[in-house]
Amino acid sequence: MPSAERTSPTTKDRPEVRPTRRDEIAAAGSELIGGPAGRWARRGGNGRLTPVRVVALVAIGMFALGMVQKLPCYNWAWFRGASSQYTHACYSDIPHLYLGRGFSDGLIPYFDRLPGDMEYLEYPVLTGLFMQVASWINDAASWLGIPGGDLKSQEQMYWMINAGMLMACAAVIAVCVARTHRRRPWDALLVALAPAFALTATINWDLLAVALTAAALLMWSRGRALAFGVLIGLATAAKLYPALLLGPLLLLCWRAGKWREFATAFLGAAGAWLAVNLPVMALAPDGWKKFYTFSQERQIDFGSFWLIITQRTGRGIEVESVNAYAMVLMLLACGGIAALALTAPRRPRLAQLAFLVVAAFILTNKVYSPQYVLWLIPLAALARPRWRDFLVWQACEVVYFLGIWMYLAYTTSEKHQGLPPEGYQIAIALHLLGTLYLCAVVVRDILKPERDGVRRDGSDDPSGGVLDGAEDVFVLGRAAERDPRQAPHTADGVRVEWGTR
């Protein structure tokens, strides 16, 4: 338990943080609904519209707006050549893979071989199950007599069913982010109102993994290490990136000496991942490994700085070489994050390191699909809950979202109407710079904890669970020269000593 010369109130006793009173951008935006909350405003929890409920409703509303943005494609552009779906910026993998991956023919993912070059479904097992469940619901709708006899109607219904399931994932993400930092539920509006979230939510099935990851972080913030591990294992069974969060957790538990909790989380993750994957691995090994072989064999693709290099030089890079280069860069980035975690003057927050490691993976990867931004949005809201920085980054991602579709319109139309390669390279550069900018301000917050808005009131790590307020037992560099039990003075002049009686 934290104690102090001037003891700060506990997390439960402290008042709820209102961004409109601390963030000038949030205050300006609140003018649309009547201005910042006054000091006599009723705190959430006493009425029907609690902060968590408001955030969930806003997230669902924004998701619905994203569905509306896909209407030109839903009505006709998905079914009339390639260019139209790009010029209207409403492309989605979902209806195309309904036909292309055998769901329209009743094929079972991983077990039934597909016609064409893609022999098996190239998605992890839990995502494949999600896709199959949507296909079963689609078939059941046909059996119940719901109109949808022709292939176009089936594809439309399949997209709509998936959109409904993904909307539930979006609501889960919003609620989990709102509840992870107990005193800062309104920070989840960053997720709910993120324009890139609405634009990319129904491109692919990434929201399933994002929802499981958000739920895992909520469980960790409540001190439930096993539940965190199980959810991370399930998320990794849906998409590979959630496994990266175990790295930052290892570093923070190492610094705080919380080995039992880390071991519990790691074993839970491994067990959950194996429970999902072992049946398919044993019964359909060729189909199961397709995701991993496809990831290794995939050439340099859209959105990466590797594509800029090859387009500018006119020379390709062998896939084995780019895999090795990307791995080296990722390892170097992880080494830097590890050094930061162990030498920072104050132990970084889990959300900060989680954001940095996932951002490093995105920046060094050989492909960046526009929906990958969904991986970062909840982590960014927890790591750097400041509207200005968040919106700068989101603006760059929206430019990239438009840029990739205009580039594809240029390459697929006979008249080359759209964005030429040089323009698309600028869009890629903006995406990279925007992500690097957000990484830079997060690193600055770690090196200068007094700049971290979450810690400004004396809090340590609201999403840290057992790490919150824990004493450091292993540090390096200058961090080892100071008393690890003492946190810096906060803006309010409260001095807190963590881990003392």
C-alpha positions in Angstrom: 0.0 0.0 0.0 1.3 3.5 -0.8 2.1 5.8 2.0 3.4 9.3 2.0 4.5 12.2 4.0 1.4 13.8 2.6 -0.7 10.8 1.8 -2.6 11.1 -1.5 -6.1 9.7 -1.6 -6.6 6.1 -2.9 -7.7 5.5 -6.4 -11.3 4.8 -5.3 -11.5 8.0 -3.2 -10.1 10.3 -5.8 -12.5 12.2 -8.0 -13.1 11.2 -11.6 -10.8 12.9 -14.1 -12.7 15.1 -16.5 -10.7 15.8 -19.7 -12.6 19.0 -20.4 -11.0 20.5 -17.4 -7.5 19.3 -18.2 -7.3 19.1 -22.0 -7.8 22.3 -24.1 -8.8 20.3 -27.2 -11.4 18.3 -25.2 -12.7 21.5 -23.7 -13.0 23.1 -27.1 -14.8 20.0 -28.6 -17.2 19.9 -25.7 -18.7 23.2 -26.8 -20.7 21.1 -29.3 -22.7 19.6 -26.4 -22.8 22.6 -24.1 -19.3 23.1 -22.9 -17.1 21.6 -20.2 -18.6 19.9 -17.2 -18.9 22.3 -14.2 -17.8 21.5 -10.7 -21.4 20.8 -9.7 -22.0 18.3 -12.5 -23.2 14.9 -11.3 -20.5 12.3 -11.4 -21.0 9.2 -13.5 -22.6 6.2 -11.8 -25.5 8.0 -10.2 -27.6 8.2 -13.3 -28.5 6.1 -16.3 -25.9 7.7 -18.7 -22.7 6.7 -16.9 -19.4 7.4 -18.6 -19.0 3.8 -19.6 -22.5 3.7 -21.2 -21.9 7.0 -23.0 -18.7 5.7 -24.4 -20.3 2.4 -25.5 -23.1 4.3 -27.2 -20.7 6.7 -29.0 -18.6 3.7 -30.2 -21.7 2.0 -31.6 -22.8 5.2 -33.3 -19.4 5.8 -34.9 -19.3 2.2 -36.0 -22.7 2.6 -37.6 -21.4 5.7 -39.4 -18.6 3.6 -40.7 -21.1 1.1 -42.0 -22.9 4.0 -43.8 -19.6 5.0 -45.4 -19.5 1.5 -47.0 -23.0 1.8 -48.6 -21.8 2.6 -52.1 -19.8 -0.7 -52.1 -22.6 -2.6 -50.3 -25.1 -1.5 -53.0 -23.0 -2.0 -56.1 -19.3 -1.2 -56.1 -18.1 -4.6 -54.6 -19.8 -6.3 -57.6 -18.9 -4.1 -60.6 -15.2 -4.4 -61.2 -12.3 -3.3 -59.0 -11.9 0.4 -59.4 -15.3 1.6 -58.1 -14.7 0.2 -54.6 -11.4 2.1 -54.4 -12.6 5.4 -55.8 -15.4 5.3 -53.1 -12.9 4.2 -50.4 -15.3 1.5 -49.2 -13.3 -1.7 -49.9 -13.8 -4.7 -47.5 -12.2 -8.1 -47.6 -15.3 -9.7 -46.0 -17.6 -10.1 -49.1 -14.8 -11.0 -51.4 -13.4 -13.7 -49.1 -16.9 -15.2 -48.7 -16.6 -16.4 -52.2 -12.8 -16.6 -52.5 -12.3 -18.7 -49.4 -15.0 -21.2 -50.1 -17.6 -20.2 -47.5 -20.2 -19.8 -50.3 -19.6 -23.4 -51.3 -19.8 -24.7 -47.7 -16.0 -25.5 -47.4 -14.6 -25.9 -43.9 -11.6 -23.7 -43.2 -8.3 -25.5 -42.8 -9.8 -28.9 -43.6 -11.0 -28.4 -47.1 -8.6 -27.4 -49.8 -9.4 -24.3 -51.8 -9.2 -24.0 -55.5 -6.6 -21.6 -56.9 -3.2 -20.5 -55.5 -4.4 -20.0 -51.9 -4.7 -23.6 -50.9 -6.1 -23.0 -47.4 -7.5 -20.1 -45.4 -4.6 -17.8 -44.5 -6.0 -16.6 -41.1 -5.3 -17.8 -37.5 -7.7 -20.4 -36.1 -9.9 -18.2 -34.0 -10.4 -15.7 -36.8 -11.3 -18.6 -39.1 -13.9 -19.8 -36.5 -15.3 -16.3 -36.4 -15.6 -16.3 -40.2 -17.2 -19.7 -40.2 -19.8 -18.8 -37.5 -20.8 -15.9 -39.6 -21.2 -18.2 -42.6 -23.3 -20.6 -40.6 -25.6 -17.7 -39.5 -25.8 -16.7 -43.2 -26.8 -20.2 -44.2 -29.4 -20.3 -41.4 -30.8 -17.0 -42.6 -31.3 -18.6 -46.0 -33.0 -21.7 -44.5 -35.4 -19.4 -42.6 -36.5 -17.9 -45.9 -34.7 -14.5 -45.5 -34.2 -13.2 -49.0 -30.7 -13.9 -50.3 -30.8 -16.5 -53.0 -28.3 -15.0 -55.5 -24.6 -14.7 -54.8 -24.6 -11.0 -54.5 -27.3 -11.1 -51.8 -25.4 -13.8 -50.0 -22.2 -11.6 -50.0 -24.2 -8.6 -48.7 -25.8 -10.7 -46.0 -22.4 -12.2 -45.0 -20.9 -8.7 -44.7 -23.9 -7.5 -42.7 -23.7 -10.4 -40.3 -19.9 -9.9 -39.8 -20.5 -6.2 -39.3 -23.0 -7.0 -36.5 -20.5 -9.3 -34.8 -17.7 -6.8 -35.2 -20.0 -4.0 -33.7 -20.2 -6.1 -30.6 -16.4 -6.3 -30.5 -16.3 -2.5 -30.9 -18.6 -2.1 -27.9 -16.4 -4.5 -25.9 -13.3 -2.5 -26.7 -14.9 0.8 -25.7 -16.2 -0.6 -22.4 -12.9 -2.3 -21.5 -10.8 0.9 -22.3 -13.3 3.0 -20.2 -13.0 0.6 -17.2 -9.2 0.0 -17.4 -8.3 3.3 -15.8 -10.9 3.5 -13.1 -10.7 7.3 -12.7 -10.4 8.1 -16.4 -13.3 6.5 -18.2 -13.7 9.5 -20.5 -10.3 8.7 -22.1 -12.2 5.9 -23.9 -13.8 8.5 -26.1 -10.5 8.7 -27.9 -11.3 5.1 -29.1 -15.0 5.7 -29.7 -14.5 8.9 -31.7 -11.4 7.9 -33.6 -12.1 8.4 -37.3 -9.7 5.7 -38.4 -11.6 3.3 -36.1 -14.9 3.9 -37.9 -13.3 3.8 -41.4 -11.4 0.6 -41.0 -13.6 -1.4 -38.6 -15.3 -3.6 -41.3 -12.4 -4.0 -43.7 -11.3 -7.2 -42.0 -11.7 -9.2 -38.8 -9.0 -7.5 -36.7 -11.6 -6.2 -34.1 -11.9 -9.7 -32.7 -8.3 -9.8 -31.6 -8.4 -6.1 -30.5 -11.4 -6.8 -28.3 -9.8 -9.8 -26.6 -6.6 -7.7 -26.0 -8.6 -4.9 -24.5 -10.4 -7.3 -22.2 -7.0 -8.8 -21.3 -5.7 -5.4 -20.2 -8.8 -4.8 -18.2 -8.2 -8.1 -16.4 -4.6 -7.3 -15.7 -5.6 -3.9 -14.3 -7.8 -5.8 -11.8 -5.0 -8.0 -10.7 -6.3 -11.1 -12.5 -3.2 -12.5 -14.1 -4.6 -15.8 -15.2 -7.6 -14.2 -16.9 -5.2 -11.8 -18.6 -3.1 -14.7 -19.9 -6.1 -16.7 -21.2 -7.4 -13.7 -23.1 -4.0 -12.8 -24.5 -3.7 -16.5 -25.7 -7.1 -16.3 -27.3 -6.2 -13.0 -28.9 -3.0 -14.5 -30.3 -5.1 -17.3 -31.7 -7.0 -14.6 -33.6 -4.1 -12.4 -34.7 -0.4 -12.7 -33.9 0.3 -9.2 -32.5 -1.2 -9.6 -29.0 1.6 -12.0 -28.1 3.9 -9.0 -28.2 2.4 -7.6 -25.0 4.0 -10.4 -23.0 7.4 -8.8 -23.7 6.6 -5.5 -21.9 4.9 -7.4 -19.2 8.1 -9.5 -18.6 10.2 -6.3 -18.4 7.9 -4.6 -15.9 7.5 -7.7 -13.8 11.2 -8.1 -13.8 11.7 -4.6 -12.6 9.1 -5.0 -9.9 10.0 -8.6 -9.0 6.5 -9.9 -9.8 7.7 -13.2 -11.3 4.7 -15.3 -10.0 2.2 -13.1 -11.7 4.1 -13.1 -15.0 4.5 -16.9 -14.9 0.7 -17.2 -14.3 -0.1 -14.9 -17.2 2.4 -16.6 -19.6 1.2 -20.1 -18.8 -2.4 -19.0 -19.1 -1.6 -17.5 -22.6 0.2 -20.6 -23.7 -2.5 -22.9 -22.5 -5.3 -20.9 -24.1 -3.5 -20.7 -27.4 -2.8 -24.4 -27.4 -6.3 -25.3 -26.5 -7.6 -23.4 -29.6 -4.9 -24.5 -32.0 -4.0 -28.1 -31.1 -7.2 -29.7 -32.5 -6.7 -28.0 -35.9 -3.0 -28.5 -35.7 -3.5 -32.3 -35.2 -6.4 -32.9 -37.6 -5.5 -30.5 -40.4 -1.8 -29.6 -40.1 -1.4 -28.3 -43.7 -4.4 -25.9 -43.3 -3.3 -24.8 -39.8 0.2 -23.8 -40.8 -1.0 -21.8 -43.9 -1.2 -18.6 -41.9 2.4 -18.9 -40.8 3.8 -20.0 -44.2 1.8 -17.2 -45.9 3.3 -14.6 -43.5 6.8 -15.8 -44.2 6.3 -16.0 -48.0 4.4 -12.8 -48.4 6.3 -10.2 -50.6 6.8 -6.5 -49.7 3.3 -5.1 -49.7 1.2 -1.9 -49.2 2.0 0.6 -46.5 5.5 -0.3 -45.5 8.7 1.8 -45.9 10.1 -1.2 -47.7 7.6 -0.5 -50.5 8.9 3.1 -50.7 12.5 1.8 -51.0 11.6 -0.7 -53.8 9.5 1.9 -55.7 12.1 4.6 -55.4 15.0 2.5 -56.4 13.2 0.3 -58.9 14.9 -2.8 -57.4 13.1 -5.6 -55.5 14.2 -7.2 -52.3 14.1 -11.0 -51.9 11.5 -12.1 -49.4 14.1 -13.9 -47.3 16.2 -10.8 -47.0 13.4 -8.5 -46.1 12.2 -11.0 -43.5 15.7 -11.0 -42.0 16.0 -7.2 -42.1 12.6 -6.6 -40.6 13.5 -9.1 -37.8 16.7 -7.3 -37.0 15.0 -3.9 -36.9 12.3 -5.3 -34.6 14.9 -6.8 -32.3 16.8 -3.6 -32.1 13.5 -1.7 -31.3 12.7 -4.2 -28.6 16.2 -3.8 -27.2 15.7 -0.1 -27.0 12.3 -0.6 -25.3 13.9 -3.0 -22.8 16.6 -0.5 -22.0 13.9 2.2 -21.6 11.9 0.0 -19.3 14.8 -0.8 -17.0 16.5 2.6 -16.9 13.6 5.0 -16.8 13.5 7.2 -13.7 10.1 5.7 -12.8 8.8 2.3 -13.9 6.9 2.9 -17.2 3.2 2.1 -17.3 2.2 -1.1 -19.0 0.1 0.7 -21.6 3.0 2.8 -22.6 5.4 -0.1 -23.3 2.6 -2.1 -25.0 1.9 0.7 -27.4 5.6 1.1 -28.2 6.2 -2.6 -28.9 3.1 -2.9 -31.2 4.0 0.3 -32.9 7.6 -1.0 -33.5 6.1 -4.1 -35.1 3.9 -2.1 -37.4 6.7 0.3 -38.4 9.2 -2.5 -39.3 6.8 -4.9 -40.9 6.8 -5.5 -44.6 3.1 -4.8 -44.9 0.7 -2.3 -43.4 -2.9 -2.9 -44.2 -5.1 0.1 -43.3 -7.0 -1.8 -40.6 -3.8 -2.4 -38.6 -4.4 1.0 -37.0 -7.1 -0.7 -34.9 -4.3 -2.5 -33.0 -2.9 0.7 -31.8 -6.0 2.9 -31.1 -6.9 1.4 -27.6 -3.3 1.2 -26.6 -2.7 4.9 -27.7 -5.8 6.0 -25.7 -4.3 4.4 -22.5 -0.7 5.3 -23.2 -1.1 9.0 -24.2 -4.7 10.2 -23.4 -4.2 13.6 -24.9 -6.5 14.8 -27.7 -4.0 16.9 -29.6 -1.4 14.2 -30.1 -4.1 11.6 -30.7 -5.8 13.6 -33.4 -2.5 14.5 -35.1 -1.8 10.8 -35.4 -5.4 10.0 -36.6 -5.2 12.7 -39.3 -2.1 11.0 -40.7 -3.9 7.6 -40.6 -7.0 9.0 -42.4 -4.7 10.4 -45.1 -3.2 7.0 -45.5 -6.6 5.3 -45.6 -7.6 7.5 -48.5 -4.2 7.3 -50.1 -4.1 3.5 -50.4 -7.6 3.4 -52.1 -6.7 6.2 -54.5 -3.5 4.4 -55.3 -5.3 1.2 -56.0 -7.8 3.1 -58.1 -4.9 4.5 -60.1 -3.3 1.0 -60.7 -6.6 -0.8 -61.5 -8.2 1.7 -63.9 -7.3 2.0 -67.5 -7.3 5.8 -67.4 -5.1 5.8 -64.2 -7.4 8.0 -62.3 -6.3 8.3 -58.7 -3.1 8.7 -56.8 0.2 7.9 -58.6 3.0 6.0 -56.8 4.7 9.2 -55.8 1.6 10.4 -54.0 1.1 7.1 -52.4 4.6 7.2 -51.1 3.8 10.5 -49.4 0.7 8.9 -47.8 2.9 6.1 -46.4 5.5 8.6 -45.1 2.7 10.5 -43.3 1.5 7.3 -41.7 5.0 6.4 -40.6 5.7 10.0 -39.3 2.4 10.1 -37.4 3.1 6.8 -35.6 6.7 7.9 -34.8 5.4 11.2 -33.4 3.1 9.4 -31.0 5.9 7.0 -30.1 8.1 10.0 -29.4 5.7 11.7 -27.0 5.1 8.4 -25.1 8.9 8.0 -24.7 9.1 11.5 -23.5 6.4 10.8 -20.9 8.4 7.7 -19.7 11.7 9.7 -19.4 9.9 12.7 -17.8 7.0 11.2 -15.7 5.9 14.6 -14.6 4.8 15.2 -18.2 2.6 12.1 -18.1 -1.0 13.2 -17.8 -2.1 10.0 -16.2 0.5 10.4 -13.4 0.0 14.1 -12.8 -2.2 13.6 -9.8 0.1 11.1 -8.0 -1.2 7.9 -9.7 1.4 5.3 -10.6 0.0 2.8 -13.1 -3.8 2.6 -13.1 -3.8 -0.3 -15.6 -0.8 -2.0 -14.0 -2.6 -4.3 -11.6 0.0 -5.8 -9.2 2.5 -3.4 -10.7 0.5 -0.3 -9.6 2.5 1.2 -6.7 4.9 -1.8 -6.5 8.5 -1.2 -5.3 11.3 -1.6 -7.8 13.7 -4.5 -7.1 15.8 -4.3 -10.3 16.8 -1.2 -12.2 19.7 -0.1 -14.4 21.6 3.1 -15.0 20.6 6.3 -13.2 17.4 4.7 -12.0 19.5 2.6 -9.7 21.0 5.7 -8.1 17.8 6.9 -6.5 15.5 5.3 -4.0 13.1 3.2 -6.1 10.3 3.7 -3.6 10.0 7.4 -4.2 8.0 8.8 -7.0 8.7 12.3 -8.3 6.8 15.3 -7.0 3.6 15.7 -8.9 2.1 18.8 -10.2 -0.1 19.1 -7.1 2.9 18.8 -4.8 2.1 15.4 -3.5 5.0 13.1 -2.7 4.2 9.4 -2.8 6.5 6.6 -1.7 5.4 3.4 -3.3 5.8 0.0 -1.7 6.4 1.2 1.9 4.5 0.5 5.0 
